[in-house]
Structure formats: C-alpha cells, structure tokens
Amino acid sequence: MLKAITDAKAIHRCQQHFTRQLKTWGKEKIPVNLGHQGASDRVRVWWSDELGLWFFPGKGEENRNWNAFGTARPKTDAALSITCEINFPKEGTDRRIGGVFAADGKGRTFVVHRGKLGGGRKGIGKALFERQYRGVWVDMEDGEEDTSVAVVGLLHSPRFARQLSQFVNKIDKIKDMAAPPSAQMEMGFDDLRLREELLGMRHCELLRDMASECDQGLVIRDLAAALKELRWKCGNDGLRDLMAVDKEGDAAAVFQVKTNNLSKSVQEGATQLLVNSLHFPRPPRLILTLPEPLDAAMTAKLRRLHIETMIYAWRENKAVFPGLDTLLASLRNN
C-alpha cells in the first residue's frame, strides 16, 4: 500500500523534481491569460510539442502547490482555460487538494490523484472521475484513513512526463463525457482510433505492480504509432488493447499488452485475448506483447492456444518493437 508523504521538506523536494521533469520537455514559453477560480493571471506557460501538453507550475496559495495543465497548443496572448490541475499540499494531509506524493514500501515516490475535478460544468467532479477513469488504481494510507487513488506515474521514471501527459489527456476525455451521450460516441471499424480514456482499468479493478502498470498506456500508444507508420489502421475499443485492421476491414491481429512477466499477468493477457476475440467472423492473430521473453514451456502452452508473443523494449522513453516488421509481413501474406 502507498503512504501519503506529509513532511514539508520531502514534499518540497518532490515538487521541485516534478517541475524539473516537466521543464525538461518544455521547449517553448508562451504568454497567455490563464483563467482559474474566477480570476485571470498574465503568465507564460510551458509548451511541449512532444507531449502535446502545456503546463504552468504556479506558486500556489496558503497550503497548496499549484500545477495547471492543458492539451491544446496555446495561442499567444489568448485567454486559456485549464484542462486539469494536479496540486499538492505543502505539508500535512489536505483531502480538499487532489494531488498527493506517495511512497511505497521500496521507497519509490508516486504521483497520485484523489479524483477531484474542476471545470465549472454540471456533472464534472469526483463521481465522474471514479466512474470513468481507467488507469492504475491503488489504496493509499492517507493519514488516519485509507483512500482509493489513481496513480499518475512514478516520479523518478524517465517516462514520468509521458505518464503525466497521458493522465491529463484522459481527464480531458472524461470531461467531455459529462455532455449528454450521442450515437456519434459509438465506434465501429470505420471510426477506428486510439482512445486515451479506454487505456487501463476501472476504479474497482485494483492493480498490484504500480510502477510497471504506469507504462501500459505508453506501450499501447507507441505500438499504435508503430503500426500507423507501417500503414496499418489500428485502434482500441475497451476490450482489446489494440487491433490492426486489414484492407478488407477485418481484424487481422489483436494485441494485449502486459508490462511484466508475472504468471498472473501472462495468464490474464492470454484469457483476454481468447475471450475478447471469439466474435470475429475470421479469427485474427492473437499477440501477447511483453517486456521479456517467456520460458520455453510457457511459450509452448500459448502456441497451443494459437497465441503468439512479441517483445518490446525501451529506447530512451519510448517503447520499440523489434519483431513487428516480421509479424506484419506475415499478416499481409496470409
């Protein structure tokens, strides 16, 4: 279980590292009028093309470190609204503030969020977050209480900024869900795309390996980008992590991504591939994507189930897929 960090000096160090991580990606500062809590400030926000994210680490007020984020490139001198705030108390426990730095038993520091959403629109709040957010959920020792929180990312990971960007983009999509539903929200193969809000697990499905699970959405996004670069249409639908669709519009391959090789994860991935691919008119290739090769015995078991494995690796902060070219060539030859 995570434990909230409450010491003022420790929080200050975490906030400094949080800001440094983001500024490393920010290549441009843009002057804007930033609106918040009924006011507007003239500030310069950091923008990152790579992350598709702007951020502003403000000084905050009283017992709050203020960090504001948005997903669209700001126009110079424009009035800018905030997509998401990840604020931290400067010391102690303050459950009115959404963000928390939390430590696990190994001494690693995570950024987590209580789910408090602002925005001023009806229907946007913690209930919406708990109902719709899919990602890494965990229980946290929160003073005298235990609180269920969403894990934004591992603070000292080289991929933390990407993990945070993923979180902000999910919040952006969740806020859109507060609008009345329409038939246009239904997705078929004609509208196949990668949907940020469908990456990860729901609130009730607590995960164990938080550090590796924070990377799952990043691996799926990088795999989708690699497929598109090789001219394959791909997307997800909430049941399957990713599908590659052929020119006839049929699912040629279904990918399930696991970020560790624990027996539970491998068995879960295999089951998801089998169960969620039953309804296709033509059986697709089933690809379990893992960070390391499996032993020969497990590989043989999966082959009997017609499940193949593909290994990914990290190159700096992006996942790469050395066997993808060969796999796709065989798909086209089928």
WOTANOR-V847773 format. One record per pair of residues at least 12 apart in sequence whose C-alpha atoms are under 8 Angstrom apart, sorted by the first residue. I is the first residue (numbers start at 1). J is the second residue. Records with the same first field share a line. If there is no record, write none. Layout:
I = J ; J
//
This chain:
1 = 104 ; 105 ; 138 ; 139 ; 140 ; 141
2 = 102 ; 103 ; 104 ; 105 ; 138 ; 139 ; 140 ; 141
3 = 102 ; 103 ; 104 ; 140 ; 141 ; 142
4 = 93 ; 100 ; 101 ; 102 ; 103 ; 140 ; 141 ; 142 ; 143
5 = 92 ; 100 ; 101 ; 102 ; 103
6 = 91 ; 92 ; 93
7 = 91 ; 92
8 = 90 ; 91 ; 92
11 = 89 ; 90 ; 91 ; 101
12 = 90
14 = 101
15 = 65
17 = 155
18 = 155
19 = 57
21 = 160 ; 161
22 = 55 ; 161
23 = 46
25 = 48 ; 50 ; 51 ; 161
26 = 46 ; 47 ; 48 ; 54
27 = 46 ; 47 ; 48 ; 49
28 = 46 ; 47 ; 48
29 = 44 ; 45 ; 46 ; 47
30 = 44 ; 45 ; 46 ; 47 ; 74 ; 75 ; 76 ; 77
31 = 43 ; 44 ; 45 ; 76 ; 77
32 = 44 ; 45 ; 74 ; 75 ; 76 ; 77 ; 78 ; 79 ; 80
33 = 77 ; 78 ; 79 ; 80
34 = 79 ; 80 ; 81 ; 82
35 = 79 ; 80 ; 81 ; 82
36 = 81 ; 82
44 = 56
47 = 73 ; 74
51 = 161 ; 162 ; 165
52 = 71 ; 72 ; 73 ; 165
53 = 69 ; 70 ; 71 ; 72 ; 73 ; 165
54 = 69 ; 70 ; 71 ; 72 ; 73 ; 74
55 = 67 ; 68 ; 69 ; 70
56 = 68 ; 69
63 = 89 ; 90 ; 91
64 = 87 ; 88 ; 89 ; 90 ; 97
65 = 87 ; 88 ; 89 ; 90
66 = 85 ; 86 ; 87 ; 88
67 = 85 ; 86 ; 87
68 = 82 ; 83 ; 84 ; 85 ; 86 ; 87
69 = 82 ; 83 ; 84 ; 85 ; 168
70 = 82 ; 83 ; 84 ; 168
71 = 83 ; 168 ; 169 ; 172
82 = 119
83 = 119 ; 168 ; 171 ; 172
84 = 117 ; 118 ; 168 ; 171 ; 172
86 = 98 ; 99 ; 113
87 = 99 ; 100
88 = 100 ; 101
93 = 142 ; 143
95 = 114
96 = 116
97 = 114 ; 116
98 = 113 ; 114 ; 115 ; 116 ; 117
99 = 111 ; 112 ; 113 ; 114
100 = 112 ; 113 ; 114
102 = 140
108 = 154 ; 156
109 = 154 ; 155 ; 156
110 = 151 ; 152 ; 153 ; 154 ; 155
111 = 151 ; 152 ; 153 ; 154 ; 155
112 = 149 ; 150 ; 151 ; 152 ; 153
113 = 149 ; 150 ; 151 ; 152
114 = 126 ; 148 ; 149 ; 150
115 = 129 ; 130 ; 149 ; 150
116 = 129
117 = 129
122 = 178
123 = 178
124 = 175 ; 178
128 = 174 ; 178
129 = 174
130 = 203
131 = 202 ; 203
132 = 174 ; 197 ; 202 ; 203
133 = 170 ; 171 ; 174 ; 197 ; 201 ; 202 ; 203
134 = 197 ; 198 ; 199 ; 200 ; 201 ; 202 ; 203
135 = 150 ; 151 ; 199 ; 200 ; 201 ; 202 ; 203 ; 214
136 = 150 ; 151 ; 152 ; 200 ; 201 ; 206 ; 207 ; 210 ; 213 ; 214
137 = 149 ; 150 ; 151 ; 201 ; 202 ; 203 ; 204 ; 205 ; 206 ; 207
138 = 150 ; 151 ; 206 ; 207 ; 208 ; 210
151 = 210 ; 214
152 = 164 ; 167 ; 214
153 = 211 ; 214
154 = 211 ; 214
158 = 316 ; 317
159 = 215 ; 317 ; 318
162 = 218
163 = 214 ; 215 ; 218
166 = 196 ; 217 ; 218
169 = 196 ; 197
170 = 196 ; 197
171 = 197
173 = 196 ; 197
174 = 197
187 = 237
189 = 249
192 = 233 ; 234 ; 235 ; 236
193 = 234 ; 235 ; 236
194 = 221 ; 224 ; 234 ; 235 ; 236 ; 242
195 = 235 ; 236 ; 237
198 = 236 ; 237 ; 238
199 = 216 ; 217 ; 238 ; 241
200 = 216 ; 217
212 = 259 ; 260
213 = 259
215 = 259
216 = 257 ; 258 ; 259
218 = 318 ; 319
219 = 257 ; 318 ; 319
220 = 241 ; 242 ; 257
222 = 318 ; 319 ; 320
223 = 319 ; 320 ; 321
224 = 242
227 = 244
232 = 244 ; 245 ; 246
233 = 245 ; 246
239 = 272 ; 276
240 = 254 ; 255 ; 256 ; 272 ; 273 ; 276
241 = 254 ; 255 ; 256 ; 257
242 = 254 ; 255 ; 256
243 = 255
250 = 282
251 = 280 ; 282 ; 284
252 = 283 ; 284 ; 285 ; 331
253 = 284 ; 285 ; 286 ; 287 ; 331
254 = 273 ; 277 ; 284 ; 285 ; 286 ; 287
255 = 273 ; 286 ; 287 ; 288 ; 289
256 = 269 ; 272 ; 273 ; 287 ; 288 ; 289
257 = 269 ; 288 ; 289 ; 290
258 = 288 ; 289 ; 290 ; 291
259 = 290 ; 291
260 = 290 ; 291 ; 292
261 = 290 ; 291 ; 292 ; 294
269 = 288
270 = 288 ; 302 ; 307
273 = 286 ; 287 ; 288
274 = 286
285 = 306 ; 307 ; 308
286 = 306 ; 307 ; 308
287 = 307 ; 308 ; 309 ; 310
288 = 307 ; 308 ; 309 ; 310
289 = 309 ; 310 ; 311 ; 312
290 = 309 ; 310 ; 311 ; 312
291 = 311 ; 312 ; 313
292 = 311 ; 312
293 = 309 ; 311
310 = 323 ; 324
311 = 323
//
